[in-house]
Amino acid sequence: MPIPDYQTLMLPLLRFASDGNDHATREAVEVLATEFRLTPAERNELLPSGQQATFNNRVGWANSYLKKAGLLGSPRRGALRITERGRQVIADDPARIGVRFLERFPEFIEFRDGSRNNKETERTESIAVAAEQTPEEALELAHQRIRLSLAQDILGRVLSCSPTFFERLVVELLVKMGYGGSR
């Protein structure tokens, strides 16, 4: 089973918190990983940055969005608790909670609209939401695309140069990397 996207995690996270107790976010990650039957490899899969586990990141984004909509609260750092509004949503037994569902809450709309600066940002966010990615994942993918484009551009320029230029480039690169001493 692939790692669920952050919107798919919203309803199970809210259900997890529905007992009314304070829960550590780490506890929620463990319970949801078990619920979704994630393998150890899936649990340890990192974001492209290599800084955080993908599943933990997605649970974090689901938690953040639910908090912005007023369905979860944060009694202390690293903890979550269901709110009265969250209890009402659970009582209604929705089939799914996602960004569209959260748009019915004014606090979420204010959060979403407050972070938009211009039409370009709106278009970028809608593309990221449509692709079921967290904003961090969308940024990582954009960064990878830019790096790939830059690498292809540099390679194209190097290939169009003379063999003599290429030799000088390789020697210069090796020297800058600390190989071969100085000239």
Secondary structure, DSSP 8 states (H G I E B T S, - for coil): -----HHHHHHHHHHHHTT-S-EEHHHHHHHHHHHTT--HHHHH-B-TTSSSBHHHHHHHHHHHHHHHTTSEE-SSTTEEEE-HHHHHHHHH--S---HHHHTTSHHHHHHHHHT--SHHHHHHHHHHHHTT--HHHHHHHHHHHHHHHHHHHHHHHHHTS-HHHHHHHHHHHHHHTT-S---
